[in-house]
């Protein structure tokens, strides 16, 4: 009769996979501090450009450019977090099945 219990090394590998996916998910989700800093820097740069050039329209354009780039980056991180969350849930489910086998 074949033993259905996975060897301890497989359990250890799956536990490591779950831990690494959890760390990646946490990094992908926690983007707001970076977004806030980027928006602040964009505002400062826009103000500086407006002051130096004497043209507030150019300054607004620089600040808006920062906002667009920051939002694109945040959106891509959000999508990545969704994918990582799906992988994490699948790995957790598989680990629980392995432990209960």
SULSUL-V247433 format. One record per pair of residues at least 12 apart in sequence whose C-alpha atoms are under 10 Angstrom apart, sorted by the first residue. I is the first residue (numbers start at 1). J is the second residue. Records with the same first field share a line. If there is no record, write none. Layout:
BEGIN
I = J / J
END
This chain:
BEGIN
3 = 101
4 = 98 / 101
5 = 98 / 99 / 100 / 101
6 = 98 / 99 / 100 / 101
7 = 98
8 = 98 / 99
10 = 95 / 98
11 = 94 / 95 / 96 / 98 / 99
12 = 95
13 = 95
14 = 91 / 92 / 94 / 95 / 96 / 98
15 = 91 / 92 / 95 / 96
17 = 87 / 88 / 91 / 92 / 95
18 = 87 / 88 / 89 / 90 / 91 / 92 / 93 / 94 / 95
19 = 88 / 91 / 92
20 = 88
21 = 84 / 85 / 86 / 87 / 88 / 89 / 91 / 92
22 = 84 / 85 / 87 / 88 / 89 / 92
23 = 84 / 88
24 = 80 / 81 / 84 / 85 / 88
25 = 77 / 78 / 80 / 81 / 82 / 83 / 84 / 85 / 86 / 87 / 88
26 = 81 / 84 / 85
27 = 77 / 81
28 = 74 / 76 / 77 / 78 / 79 / 80 / 81 / 82 / 84 / 85
29 = 74 / 77 / 78 / 79 / 80 / 81 / 82 / 84 / 85
30 = 74 / 77 / 78 / 81
31 = 73 / 74 / 75 / 77 / 78
32 = 74
34 = 70 / 74
35 = 67 / 70 / 71 / 73 / 74
36 = 70
37 = 70
38 = 66 / 67 / 69 / 70 / 71
39 = 63 / 64 / 66 / 67 / 68 / 69 / 70 / 71
40 = 63 / 66 / 67
41 = 63 / 66 / 67
42 = 59 / 60 / 62 / 63 / 64 / 65 / 66 / 67 / 70
43 = 59 / 60 / 62 / 63 / 64 / 66 / 67
44 = 59 / 62 / 63
45 = 59 / 60 / 62 / 63 / 66
46 = 58 / 59 / 60 / 61 / 62 / 63 / 64 / 65 / 66
47 = 59 / 60 / 62 / 63
48 = 62 / 63
49 = 61 / 62 / 63
50 = 62 / 63
END
